[in-house]
């Protein structure tokens, strides 16, 4: 049976060798593409694994779409009591526009930004790079004069949902961390 199949394949190849060459080229190209994509995915996974602490800023990330429950707070407190460092980060995607940037809505240039409110311990690993180069602590604790209004009116206070999680200047910035 096998010699017959080989004999028939040889006849087909001799009669339509261009079709066979095209078929063989397609198979080779497909295998090469699969190997290339697989190799690229493996290299990206290896790089992310190697740099995970720096990219994440820590060893573990817990993402919530609503405030943490009482039981969750107890778990975090138990981690803190075991000497594990914890920092809270709150993220928000928003639009930013330059103040006084033109006449009317259409003239303002806006851009989507990701706002991130962080505590003083952020990041647990790595370093935050700022332009111009300044320490992150100088941004987290600005001078009290930064909150002063030009006409001497006090800023509108932000409702204190969780007073223990507000920065010292949260009433002027409204930053929850």
PyMOL commands that place a pseudoatom at each C-alpha (Angstrom):
pseudoatom trace, name=CA, resn=UNK, resi=1, chain=A, elem=C, hetatm=0, pos=[0.000, 0.000, 0.000]
pseudoatom trace, name=CA, resn=UNK, resi=2, chain=A, elem=C, hetatm=0, pos=[2.784, 2.448, 0.909]
pseudoatom trace, name=CA, resn=UNK, resi=3, chain=A, elem=C, hetatm=0, pos=[4.741, 1.933, -2.341]
pseudoatom trace, name=CA, resn=UNK, resi=4, chain=A, elem=C, hetatm=0, pos=[1.535, 2.673, -4.268]
pseudoatom trace, name=CA, resn=UNK, resi=5, chain=A, elem=C, hetatm=0, pos=[0.997, 5.955, -2.366]
pseudoatom trace, name=CA, resn=UNK, resi=6, chain=A, elem=C, hetatm=0, pos=[4.581, 7.029, -2.946]
pseudoatom trace, name=CA, resn=UNK, resi=7, chain=A, elem=C, hetatm=0, pos=[4.297, 6.145, -6.655]
pseudoatom trace, name=CA, resn=UNK, resi=8, chain=A, elem=C, hetatm=0, pos=[1.057, 8.191, -6.993]
pseudoatom trace, name=CA, resn=UNK, resi=9, chain=A, elem=C, hetatm=0, pos=[2.559, 11.172, -5.136]
pseudoatom trace, name=CA, resn=UNK, resi=10, chain=A, elem=C, hetatm=0, pos=[5.580, 11.077, -7.450]
pseudoatom trace, name=CA, resn=UNK, resi=11, chain=A, elem=C, hetatm=0, pos=[3.322, 11.056, -10.538]
pseudoatom trace, name=CA, resn=UNK, resi=12, chain=A, elem=C, hetatm=0, pos=[1.304, 14.015, -9.250]
pseudoatom trace, name=CA, resn=UNK, resi=13, chain=A, elem=C, hetatm=0, pos=[4.486, 15.915, -8.414]
pseudoatom trace, name=CA, resn=UNK, resi=14, chain=A, elem=C, hetatm=0, pos=[5.972, 15.341, -11.900]
pseudoatom trace, name=CA, resn=UNK, resi=15, chain=A, elem=C, hetatm=0, pos=[2.748, 16.355, -13.637]
pseudoatom trace, name=CA, resn=UNK, resi=16, chain=A, elem=C, hetatm=0, pos=[2.119, 19.531, -11.571]
pseudoatom trace, name=CA, resn=UNK, resi=17, chain=A, elem=C, hetatm=0, pos=[5.476, 20.406, -10.017]
pseudoatom trace, name=CA, resn=UNK, resi=18, chain=A, elem=C, hetatm=0, pos=[4.646, 24.131, -9.852]
pseudoatom trace, name=CA, resn=UNK, resi=19, chain=A, elem=C, hetatm=0, pos=[1.582, 23.427, -7.728]
pseudoatom trace, name=CA, resn=UNK, resi=20, chain=A, elem=C, hetatm=0, pos=[3.631, 21.154, -5.476]
pseudoatom trace, name=CA, resn=UNK, resi=21, chain=A, elem=C, hetatm=0, pos=[6.310, 23.827, -5.080]
pseudoatom trace, name=CA, resn=UNK, resi=22, chain=A, elem=C, hetatm=0, pos=[3.651, 26.424, -4.254]
pseudoatom trace, name=CA, resn=UNK, resi=23, chain=A, elem=C, hetatm=0, pos=[2.040, 24.062, -1.703]
pseudoatom trace, name=CA, resn=UNK, resi=24, chain=A, elem=C, hetatm=0, pos=[5.425, 23.314, -0.113]
pseudoatom trace, name=CA, resn=UNK, resi=25, chain=A, elem=C, hetatm=0, pos=[6.235, 27.063, 0.067]
pseudoatom trace, name=CA, resn=UNK, resi=26, chain=A, elem=C, hetatm=0, pos=[2.910, 27.784, 1.806]
pseudoatom trace, name=CA, resn=UNK, resi=27, chain=A, elem=C, hetatm=0, pos=[3.538, 25.053, 4.369]
pseudoatom trace, name=CA, resn=UNK, resi=28, chain=A, elem=C, hetatm=0, pos=[7.059, 26.358, 5.035]
pseudoatom trace, name=CA, resn=UNK, resi=29, chain=A, elem=C, hetatm=0, pos=[5.820, 29.942, 5.375]
pseudoatom trace, name=CA, resn=UNK, resi=30, chain=A, elem=C, hetatm=0, pos=[3.046, 28.900, 7.782]
pseudoatom trace, name=CA, resn=UNK, resi=31, chain=A, elem=C, hetatm=0, pos=[5.403, 26.878, 9.974]
pseudoatom trace, name=CA, resn=UNK, resi=32, chain=A, elem=C, hetatm=0, pos=[7.904, 29.750, 9.979]
pseudoatom trace, name=CA, resn=UNK, resi=33, chain=A, elem=C, hetatm=0, pos=[5.186, 32.243, 11.026]
pseudoatom trace, name=CA, resn=UNK, resi=34, chain=A, elem=C, hetatm=0, pos=[3.987, 29.991, 13.850]
pseudoatom trace, name=CA, resn=UNK, resi=35, chain=A, elem=C, hetatm=0, pos=[7.532, 29.494, 15.142]
pseudoatom trace, name=CA, resn=UNK, resi=36, chain=A, elem=C, hetatm=0, pos=[8.222, 33.240, 14.930]
pseudoatom trace, name=CA, resn=UNK, resi=37, chain=A, elem=C, hetatm=0, pos=[5.094, 34.228, 16.836]
pseudoatom trace, name=CA, resn=UNK, resi=38, chain=A, elem=C, hetatm=0, pos=[5.711, 31.542, 19.458]
pseudoatom trace, name=CA, resn=UNK, resi=39, chain=A, elem=C, hetatm=0, pos=[9.323, 32.677, 19.926]
pseudoatom trace, name=CA, resn=UNK, resi=40, chain=A, elem=C, hetatm=0, pos=[8.248, 36.324, 20.237]
pseudoatom trace, name=CA, resn=UNK, resi=41, chain=A, elem=C, hetatm=0, pos=[5.568, 35.437, 22.822]
pseudoatom trace, name=CA, resn=UNK, resi=42, chain=A, elem=C, hetatm=0, pos=[8.072, 33.393, 24.841]
pseudoatom trace, name=CA, resn=UNK, resi=43, chain=A, elem=C, hetatm=0, pos=[10.581, 36.275, 24.843]
pseudoatom trace, name=CA, resn=UNK, resi=44, chain=A, elem=C, hetatm=0, pos=[7.922, 38.797, 25.952]
pseudoatom trace, name=CA, resn=UNK, resi=45, chain=A, elem=C, hetatm=0, pos=[6.749, 36.466, 28.717]
pseudoatom trace, name=CA, resn=UNK, resi=46, chain=A, elem=C, hetatm=0, pos=[10.340, 35.936, 29.902]
pseudoatom trace, name=CA, resn=UNK, resi=47, chain=A, elem=C, hetatm=0, pos=[11.010, 39.706, 29.931]
pseudoatom trace, name=CA, resn=UNK, resi=48, chain=A, elem=C, hetatm=0, pos=[7.802, 40.480, 31.848]
pseudoatom trace, name=CA, resn=UNK, resi=49, chain=A, elem=C, hetatm=0, pos=[8.553, 37.724, 34.368]
pseudoatom trace, name=CA, resn=UNK, resi=50, chain=A, elem=C, hetatm=0, pos=[12.076, 39.053, 34.854]
pseudoatom trace, name=CA, resn=UNK, resi=51, chain=A, elem=C, hetatm=0, pos=[10.894, 42.664, 35.299]
pseudoatom trace, name=CA, resn=UNK, resi=52, chain=A, elem=C, hetatm=0, pos=[7.564, 41.953, 37.053]
pseudoatom trace, name=CA, resn=UNK, resi=53, chain=A, elem=C, hetatm=0, pos=[8.493, 43.536, 40.366]
pseudoatom trace, name=CA, resn=UNK, resi=54, chain=A, elem=C, hetatm=0, pos=[9.606, 46.766, 38.728]
pseudoatom trace, name=CA, resn=UNK, resi=55, chain=A, elem=C, hetatm=0, pos=[6.640, 46.950, 36.354]
pseudoatom trace, name=CA, resn=UNK, resi=56, chain=A, elem=C, hetatm=0, pos=[4.131, 46.190, 39.075]
pseudoatom trace, name=CA, resn=UNK, resi=57, chain=A, elem=C, hetatm=0, pos=[5.916, 48.100, 41.819]
pseudoatom trace, name=CA, resn=UNK, resi=58, chain=A, elem=C, hetatm=0, pos=[5.473, 45.173, 44.198]
pseudoatom trace, name=CA, resn=UNK, resi=59, chain=A, elem=C, hetatm=0, pos=[5.032, 41.427, 44.471]
pseudoatom trace, name=CA, resn=UNK, resi=60, chain=A, elem=C, hetatm=0, pos=[1.240, 41.259, 44.480]
pseudoatom trace, name=CA, resn=UNK, resi=61, chain=A, elem=C, hetatm=0, pos=[-1.510, 43.486, 43.142]
pseudoatom trace, name=CA, resn=UNK, resi=62, chain=A, elem=C, hetatm=0, pos=[-5.126, 43.465, 44.295]
pseudoatom trace, name=CA, resn=UNK, resi=63, chain=A, elem=C, hetatm=0, pos=[-7.516, 45.346, 41.998]
pseudoatom trace, name=CA, resn=UNK, resi=64, chain=A, elem=C, hetatm=0, pos=[-10.992, 46.282, 43.161]
pseudoatom trace, name=CA, resn=UNK, resi=65, chain=A, elem=C, hetatm=0, pos=[-13.791, 48.159, 41.414]
pseudoatom trace, name=CA, resn=UNK, resi=66, chain=A, elem=C, hetatm=0, pos=[-15.339, 49.184, 44.734]
pseudoatom trace, name=CA, resn=UNK, resi=67, chain=A, elem=C, hetatm=0, pos=[-14.040, 49.822, 48.233]
pseudoatom trace, name=CA, resn=UNK, resi=68, chain=A, elem=C, hetatm=0, pos=[-12.523, 46.923, 50.099]
pseudoatom trace, name=CA, resn=UNK, resi=69, chain=A, elem=C, hetatm=0, pos=[-14.726, 45.011, 52.546]
pseudoatom trace, name=CA, resn=UNK, resi=70, chain=A, elem=C, hetatm=0, pos=[-14.101, 44.809, 56.278]
pseudoatom trace, name=CA, resn=UNK, resi=71, chain=A, elem=C, hetatm=0, pos=[-12.836, 41.247, 55.900]
pseudoatom trace, name=CA, resn=UNK, resi=72, chain=A, elem=C, hetatm=0, pos=[-10.436, 42.388, 53.184]
pseudoatom trace, name=CA, resn=UNK, resi=73, chain=A, elem=C, hetatm=0, pos=[-9.130, 45.165, 55.444]
pseudoatom trace, name=CA, resn=UNK, resi=74, chain=A, elem=C, hetatm=0, pos=[-8.540, 42.565, 58.164]
pseudoatom trace, name=CA, resn=UNK, resi=75, chain=A, elem=C, hetatm=0, pos=[-6.506, 40.445, 55.734]
pseudoatom trace, name=CA, resn=UNK, resi=76, chain=A, elem=C, hetatm=0, pos=[-4.399, 43.467, 54.775]
pseudoatom trace, name=CA, resn=UNK, resi=77, chain=A, elem=C, hetatm=0, pos=[-3.862, 44.323, 58.441]
pseudoatom trace, name=CA, resn=UNK, resi=78, chain=A, elem=C, hetatm=0, pos=[-2.761, 40.745, 59.134]
pseudoatom trace, name=CA, resn=UNK, resi=79, chain=A, elem=C, hetatm=0, pos=[-0.187, 41.066, 56.346]
pseudoatom trace, name=CA, resn=UNK, resi=80, chain=A, elem=C, hetatm=0, pos=[1.071, 44.325, 57.824]
pseudoatom trace, name=CA, resn=UNK, resi=81, chain=A, elem=C, hetatm=0, pos=[1.386, 42.731, 61.265]
pseudoatom trace, name=CA, resn=UNK, resi=82, chain=A, elem=C, hetatm=0, pos=[3.625, 40.048, 59.697]
pseudoatom trace, name=CA, resn=UNK, resi=83, chain=A, elem=C, hetatm=0, pos=[6.008, 42.718, 58.396]
pseudoatom trace, name=CA, resn=UNK, resi=84, chain=A, elem=C, hetatm=0, pos=[4.792, 42.810, 54.795]
pseudoatom trace, name=CA, resn=UNK, resi=85, chain=A, elem=C, hetatm=0, pos=[4.858, 46.317, 53.323]
pseudoatom trace, name=CA, resn=UNK, resi=86, chain=A, elem=C, hetatm=0, pos=[1.616, 47.532, 51.742]
pseudoatom trace, name=CA, resn=UNK, resi=87, chain=A, elem=C, hetatm=0, pos=[0.930, 50.675, 49.760]
pseudoatom trace, name=CA, resn=UNK, resi=88, chain=A, elem=C, hetatm=0, pos=[-2.403, 51.845, 48.367]
pseudoatom trace, name=CA, resn=UNK, resi=89, chain=A, elem=C, hetatm=0, pos=[-2.715, 53.176, 44.821]
pseudoatom trace, name=CA, resn=UNK, resi=90, chain=A, elem=C, hetatm=0, pos=[-5.867, 54.623, 43.316]
pseudoatom trace, name=CA, resn=UNK, resi=91, chain=A, elem=C, hetatm=0, pos=[-6.067, 54.998, 39.537]
pseudoatom trace, name=CA, resn=UNK, resi=92, chain=A, elem=C, hetatm=0, pos=[-8.437, 57.006, 37.375]
pseudoatom trace, name=CA, resn=UNK, resi=93, chain=A, elem=C, hetatm=0, pos=[-8.573, 57.555, 33.619]
pseudoatom trace, name=CA, resn=UNK, resi=94, chain=A, elem=C, hetatm=0, pos=[-9.595, 61.138, 32.841]
pseudoatom trace, name=CA, resn=UNK, resi=95, chain=A, elem=C, hetatm=0, pos=[-9.290, 63.966, 30.332]
pseudoatom trace, name=CA, resn=UNK, resi=96, chain=A, elem=C, hetatm=0, pos=[-6.847, 66.816, 30.885]
pseudoatom trace, name=CA, resn=UNK, resi=97, chain=A, elem=C, hetatm=0, pos=[-6.933, 70.234, 29.266]
pseudoatom trace, name=CA, resn=UNK, resi=98, chain=A, elem=C, hetatm=0, pos=[-4.657, 73.227, 29.597]
pseudoatom trace, name=CA, resn=UNK, resi=99, chain=A, elem=C, hetatm=0, pos=[-6.166, 75.980, 31.748]
pseudoatom trace, name=CA, resn=UNK, resi=100, chain=A, elem=C, hetatm=0, pos=[-6.981, 79.053, 29.652]
pseudoatom trace, name=CA, resn=UNK, resi=101, chain=A, elem=C, hetatm=0, pos=[-6.091, 77.146, 26.510]
pseudoatom trace, name=CA, resn=UNK, resi=102, chain=A, elem=C, hetatm=0, pos=[-8.207, 79.040, 23.980]
pseudoatom trace, name=CA, resn=UNK, resi=103, chain=A, elem=C, hetatm=0, pos=[-11.696, 80.232, 23.175]
pseudoatom trace, name=CA, resn=UNK, resi=104, chain=A, elem=C, hetatm=0, pos=[-14.455, 77.653, 23.444]
pseudoatom trace, name=CA, resn=UNK, resi=105, chain=A, elem=C, hetatm=0, pos=[-14.579, 73.920, 23.779]
pseudoatom trace, name=CA, resn=UNK, resi=106, chain=A, elem=C, hetatm=0, pos=[-13.247, 73.083, 20.305]
pseudoatom trace, name=CA, resn=UNK, resi=107, chain=A, elem=C, hetatm=0, pos=[-10.113, 75.208, 20.727]
pseudoatom trace, name=CA, resn=UNK, resi=108, chain=A, elem=C, hetatm=0, pos=[-8.988, 73.387, 23.898]
pseudoatom trace, name=CA, resn=UNK, resi=109, chain=A, elem=C, hetatm=0, pos=[-6.472, 70.644, 23.370]
pseudoatom trace, name=CA, resn=UNK, resi=110, chain=A, elem=C, hetatm=0, pos=[-7.329, 67.690, 25.550]
pseudoatom trace, name=CA, resn=UNK, resi=111, chain=A, elem=C, hetatm=0, pos=[-5.603, 64.419, 26.201]
pseudoatom trace, name=CA, resn=UNK, resi=112, chain=A, elem=C, hetatm=0, pos=[-6.541, 61.214, 27.969]
pseudoatom trace, name=CA, resn=UNK, resi=113, chain=A, elem=C, hetatm=0, pos=[-4.423, 60.785, 31.102]
pseudoatom trace, name=CA, resn=UNK, resi=114, chain=A, elem=C, hetatm=0, pos=[-4.139, 58.208, 33.838]
pseudoatom trace, name=CA, resn=UNK, resi=115, chain=A, elem=C, hetatm=0, pos=[-4.198, 59.780, 37.263]
pseudoatom trace, name=CA, resn=UNK, resi=116, chain=A, elem=C, hetatm=0, pos=[-2.570, 57.789, 40.007]
pseudoatom trace, name=CA, resn=UNK, resi=117, chain=A, elem=C, hetatm=0, pos=[-2.875, 58.721, 43.685]
pseudoatom trace, name=CA, resn=UNK, resi=118, chain=A, elem=C, hetatm=0, pos=[-0.144, 56.991, 45.696]
pseudoatom trace, name=CA, resn=UNK, resi=119, chain=A, elem=C, hetatm=0, pos=[1.096, 56.761, 49.261]
pseudoatom trace, name=CA, resn=UNK, resi=120, chain=A, elem=C, hetatm=0, pos=[4.583, 57.662, 50.384]
pseudoatom trace, name=CA, resn=UNK, resi=121, chain=A, elem=C, hetatm=0, pos=[5.785, 54.032, 50.181]
pseudoatom trace, name=CA, resn=UNK, resi=122, chain=A, elem=C, hetatm=0, pos=[5.104, 53.789, 46.431]
pseudoatom trace, name=CA, resn=UNK, resi=123, chain=A, elem=C, hetatm=0, pos=[6.688, 51.980, 44.620]
pseudoatom trace, name=CA, resn=UNK, resi=124, chain=A, elem=C, hetatm=0, pos=[7.839, 49.116, 46.807]
pseudoatom trace, name=CA, resn=UNK, resi=125, chain=A, elem=C, hetatm=0, pos=[10.396, 48.167, 44.118]
pseudoatom trace, name=CA, resn=UNK, resi=126, chain=A, elem=C, hetatm=0, pos=[12.030, 50.390, 41.570]
pseudoatom trace, name=CA, resn=UNK, resi=127, chain=A, elem=C, hetatm=0, pos=[11.952, 54.165, 41.331]
pseudoatom trace, name=CA, resn=UNK, resi=128, chain=A, elem=C, hetatm=0, pos=[9.501, 56.709, 39.922]
pseudoatom trace, name=CA, resn=UNK, resi=129, chain=A, elem=C, hetatm=0, pos=[11.168, 58.839, 37.231]
pseudoatom trace, name=CA, resn=UNK, resi=130, chain=A, elem=C, hetatm=0, pos=[9.896, 62.396, 36.967]
pseudoatom trace, name=CA, resn=UNK, resi=131, chain=A, elem=C, hetatm=0, pos=[10.611, 65.158, 34.469]
pseudoatom trace, name=CA, resn=UNK, resi=132, chain=A, elem=C, hetatm=0, pos=[12.178, 67.404, 35.761]
pseudoatom trace, name=CA, resn=UNK, resi=133, chain=A, elem=C, hetatm=0, pos=[13.967, 65.017, 38.097]
pseudoatom trace, name=CA, resn=UNK, resi=134, chain=A, elem=C, hetatm=0, pos=[12.594, 65.509, 41.633]
pseudoatom trace, name=CA, resn=UNK, resi=135, chain=A, elem=C, hetatm=0, pos=[11.952, 63.150, 44.523]
pseudoatom trace, name=CA, resn=UNK, resi=136, chain=A, elem=C, hetatm=0, pos=[8.425, 61.723, 44.640]
pseudoatom trace, name=CA, resn=UNK, resi=137, chain=A, elem=C, hetatm=0, pos=[8.083, 62.771, 48.284]
pseudoatom trace, name=CA, resn=UNK, resi=138, chain=A, elem=C, hetatm=0, pos=[8.226, 66.437, 47.220]
pseudoatom trace, name=CA, resn=UNK, resi=139, chain=A, elem=C, hetatm=0, pos=[5.098, 65.897, 45.126]
pseudoatom trace, name=CA, resn=UNK, resi=140, chain=A, elem=C, hetatm=0, pos=[3.281, 63.845, 47.755]
pseudoatom trace, name=CA, resn=UNK, resi=141, chain=A, elem=C, hetatm=0, pos=[3.750, 66.494, 50.457]
pseudoatom trace, name=CA, resn=UNK, resi=142, chain=A, elem=C, hetatm=0, pos=[3.698, 69.934, 48.774]
pseudoatom trace, name=CA, resn=UNK, resi=143, chain=A, elem=C, hetatm=0, pos=[4.029, 73.041, 50.928]
pseudoatom trace, name=CA, resn=UNK, resi=144, chain=A, elem=C, hetatm=0, pos=[0.847, 74.348, 52.560]
pseudoatom trace, name=CA, resn=UNK, resi=145, chain=A, elem=C, hetatm=0, pos=[1.070, 77.469, 50.376]
pseudoatom trace, name=CA, resn=UNK, resi=146, chain=A, elem=C, hetatm=0, pos=[0.279, 75.273, 47.376]
pseudoatom trace, name=CA, resn=UNK, resi=147, chain=A, elem=C, hetatm=0, pos=[-3.286, 74.998, 48.652]
pseudoatom trace, name=CA, resn=UNK, resi=148, chain=A, elem=C, hetatm=0, pos=[-3.768, 78.722, 49.233]
pseudoatom trace, name=CA, resn=UNK, resi=149, chain=A, elem=C, hetatm=0, pos=[-6.166, 80.481, 46.903]
pseudoatom trace, name=CA, resn=UNK, resi=150, chain=A, elem=C, hetatm=0, pos=[-4.997, 83.757, 45.339]
pseudoatom trace, name=CA, resn=UNK, resi=151, chain=A, elem=C, hetatm=0, pos=[-7.832, 85.720, 46.982]
pseudoatom trace, name=CA, resn=UNK, resi=152, chain=A, elem=C, hetatm=0, pos=[-7.404, 84.123, 50.383]
pseudoatom trace, name=CA, resn=UNK, resi=153, chain=A, elem=C, hetatm=0, pos=[-10.554, 81.999, 50.216]
pseudoatom trace, name=CA, resn=UNK, resi=154, chain=A, elem=C, hetatm=0, pos=[-10.090, 78.532, 51.614]
pseudoatom trace, name=CA, resn=UNK, resi=155, chain=A, elem=C, hetatm=0, pos=[-10.468, 75.605, 49.238]
pseudoatom trace, name=CA, resn=UNK, resi=156, chain=A, elem=C, hetatm=0, pos=[-13.662, 73.589, 49.209]
pseudoatom trace, name=CA, resn=UNK, resi=157, chain=A, elem=C, hetatm=0, pos=[-13.145, 70.553, 51.455]
pseudoatom trace, name=CA, resn=UNK, resi=158, chain=A, elem=C, hetatm=0, pos=[-13.527, 67.088, 49.998]
pseudoatom trace, name=CA, resn=UNK, resi=159, chain=A, elem=C, hetatm=0, pos=[-15.943, 64.765, 51.801]
pseudoatom trace, name=CA, resn=UNK, resi=160, chain=A, elem=C, hetatm=0, pos=[-13.899, 62.503, 54.047]
pseudoatom trace, name=CA, resn=UNK, resi=161, chain=A, elem=C, hetatm=0, pos=[-14.971, 58.981, 53.199]
pseudoatom trace, name=CA, resn=UNK, resi=162, chain=A, elem=C, hetatm=0, pos=[-12.002, 57.295, 54.791]
pseudoatom trace, name=CA, resn=UNK, resi=163, chain=A, elem=C, hetatm=0, pos=[-10.088, 59.905, 56.746]
pseudoatom trace, name=CA, resn=UNK, resi=164, chain=A, elem=C, hetatm=0, pos=[-7.163, 57.553, 57.384]
pseudoatom trace, name=CA, resn=UNK, resi=165, chain=A, elem=C, hetatm=0, pos=[-6.538, 57.225, 53.640]
pseudoatom trace, name=CA, resn=UNK, resi=166, chain=A, elem=C, hetatm=0, pos=[-6.415, 60.950, 52.748]
pseudoatom trace, name=CA, resn=UNK, resi=167, chain=A, elem=C, hetatm=0, pos=[-3.166, 62.781, 52.143]
pseudoatom trace, name=CA, resn=UNK, resi=168, chain=A, elem=C, hetatm=0, pos=[-2.343, 65.752, 54.324]
pseudoatom trace, name=CA, resn=UNK, resi=169, chain=A, elem=C, hetatm=0, pos=[-3.295, 68.079, 51.462]
pseudoatom trace, name=CA, resn=UNK, resi=170, chain=A, elem=C, hetatm=0, pos=[-6.289, 66.126, 50.205]
pseudoatom trace, name=CA, resn=UNK, resi=171, chain=A, elem=C, hetatm=0, pos=[-8.764, 68.976, 50.857]
pseudoatom trace, name=CA, resn=UNK, resi=172, chain=A, elem=C, hetatm=0, pos=[-6.968, 71.111, 48.273]
pseudoatom trace, name=CA, resn=UNK, resi=173, chain=A, elem=C, hetatm=0, pos=[-6.260, 68.329, 45.768]
pseudoatom trace, name=CA, resn=UNK, resi=174, chain=A, elem=C, hetatm=0, pos=[-9.058, 65.868, 46.484]
pseudoatom trace, name=CA, resn=UNK, resi=175, chain=A, elem=C, hetatm=0, pos=[-6.634, 62.967, 46.293]
pseudoatom trace, name=CA, resn=UNK, resi=176, chain=A, elem=C, hetatm=0, pos=[-7.588, 59.660, 47.843]
pseudoatom trace, name=CA, resn=UNK, resi=177, chain=A, elem=C, hetatm=0, pos=[-4.754, 57.188, 48.317]
for i in range(1, 177): cmd.bond("trace and resi %d" % i, "trace and resi %d" % (i + 1))
show_as sticks, trace
zoom trace
